[in-house]
Amino acid sequence: MSAKQTKETPDSDEQYCSSCGEIIKREAEICPECGVRHRSPPDEDDSGTELSMNAYASIGLISGAIGFVLFPVVFGPVAAFCGYQVHKHHDEKVGLAIFVFGLLSLAAGIFFGVLTWT
């Protein structure tokens, strides 16, 4: 056997490098043999603060409801933003519904605010 012995099939936690064909670990970002990148490095700015769909949906619905009664200029856009985040990252239909609810909250709150001031 040679000093550098190569396996013919990778283990379950290994794969072939798409560039040089060397067997590498699945978690490897860069092939140690040829230097080709296989995965993007983890984001340094990502501190795990991304909210889940349920959190965005809850915040959006609560903000939208509050926006109908108090400070529609603040809570309406918050609800619309949460709806946008749900739409973009999780569920398009639910996100669109929350987005529209936020805009309706904004519009209705401003409309009724103007009516009460006149």
C-alpha positions as CSV (number, residue, x, y, z in Angstrom):
1,M,0.0,0.0,0.0
2,S,1.1,3.5,-0.7
3,A,1.8,6.2,1.9
4,K,-1.2,8.1,0.7
5,Q,-4.1,5.6,0.7
6,T,-7.3,6.8,-0.7
7,K,-10.7,5.2,0.0
8,E,-12.9,4.3,-2.9
9,T,-16.2,5.3,-1.3
10,P,-16.9,8.1,1.2
11,D,-18.3,7.4,4.6
12,S,-21.8,8.7,5.6
13,D,-20.2,12.0,6.9
14,E,-18.1,12.5,3.7
15,Q,-18.5,13.4,0.1
16,Y,-16.5,13.9,-3.0
17,C,-15.0,17.3,-3.8
18,S,-16.8,18.6,-6.9
19,S,-13.5,20.0,-8.3
20,C,-10.8,17.5,-7.6
21,G,-12.7,14.4,-6.6
22,E,-11.0,14.0,-3.3
23,I,-13.1,12.6,-0.4
24,I,-13.8,15.5,2.1
25,K,-16.0,15.9,5.2
26,R,-19.6,17.1,4.4
27,E,-19.2,20.0,6.8
28,A,-16.0,21.2,5.0
29,E,-16.3,24.7,3.7
30,I,-13.2,24.4,1.6
31,C,-11.5,21.3,0.1
32,P,-8.1,20.8,1.8
33,E,-6.7,19.3,-1.3
34,C,-7.6,21.9,-4.0
35,G,-9.0,24.8,-2.0
36,V,-12.3,25.0,-3.8
37,R,-15.1,26.4,-1.6
38,H,-18.1,24.1,-1.2
39,R,-20.2,26.0,1.3
40,S,-20.6,29.7,2.2
41,P,-19.0,30.6,5.5
42,P,-21.5,31.3,8.2
43,D,-22.6,34.9,8.4
44,E,-20.7,36.8,11.1
45,D,-23.5,39.2,11.5
46,D,-26.0,36.4,12.1
47,S,-26.5,36.2,15.8
48,G,-29.5,34.0,15.7
49,T,-31.9,37.0,16.1
50,E,-34.1,36.1,13.2
51,L,-37.7,35.7,14.4
52,S,-39.8,32.8,13.5
53,M,-43.0,33.0,11.5
54,N,-45.1,32.7,14.6
55,A,-43.3,35.6,16.2
56,Y,-43.6,37.9,13.1
57,A,-47.3,36.9,12.7
58,S,-48.1,37.5,16.3
59,I,-46.3,40.9,16.4
60,G,-48.0,41.8,13.1
61,L,-51.5,41.0,14.2
62,I,-51.1,42.6,17.6
63,S,-49.6,45.7,16.1
64,G,-52.3,45.9,13.4
65,A,-55.0,45.6,16.0
66,I,-53.4,48.3,18.2
67,G,-53.0,50.5,15.1
68,F,-56.8,50.6,14.7
69,V,-57.1,52.3,18.1
70,L,-53.8,54.0,19.0
71,F,-50.9,55.4,17.0
72,P,-51.8,54.0,13.6
73,V,-48.7,55.7,12.1
74,V,-46.5,53.6,14.3
75,F,-48.3,50.3,14.6
76,G,-49.7,50.0,11.1
77,P,-46.2,50.1,9.5
78,V,-44.9,47.6,12.1
79,A,-47.7,45.2,11.2
80,A,-47.0,45.7,7.5
81,F,-43.3,45.1,8.0
82,C,-44.0,41.9,9.9
83,G,-46.3,40.8,7.2
84,Y,-43.6,41.4,4.6
85,Q,-41.1,39.3,6.6
86,V,-43.6,36.4,6.9
87,H,-44.3,36.8,3.1
88,K,-40.6,36.8,2.2
89,H,-39.2,34.1,4.4
90,H,-42.1,31.8,5.5
91,D,-45.6,31.8,4.0
92,E,-46.6,34.1,1.1
93,K,-50.4,34.0,1.7
94,V,-50.2,34.6,5.5
95,G,-47.6,37.3,5.0
96,L,-49.7,39.1,2.4
97,A,-52.7,38.9,4.8
98,I,-50.8,40.4,7.7
99,F,-49.3,43.1,5.4
100,V,-52.7,44.1,4.1
101,F,-54.0,44.1,7.7
102,G,-51.2,46.5,8.7
103,L,-52.0,48.8,5.8
104,L,-55.7,48.8,6.6
105,S,-54.9,49.5,10.2
106,L,-52.8,52.5,9.1
107,A,-55.4,53.8,6.7
108,A,-58.4,53.3,9.1
109,G,-56.5,54.7,12.1
110,I,-55.6,57.8,10.2
111,F,-59.1,58.2,8.7
112,F,-60.8,57.9,12.1
113,G,-58.2,60.1,13.7
114,V,-59.0,62.8,11.1
115,L,-62.7,62.4,11.7
116,T,-62.4,62.8,15.5
117,W,-60.3,66.0,15.1
118,T,-62.8,67.8,12.9
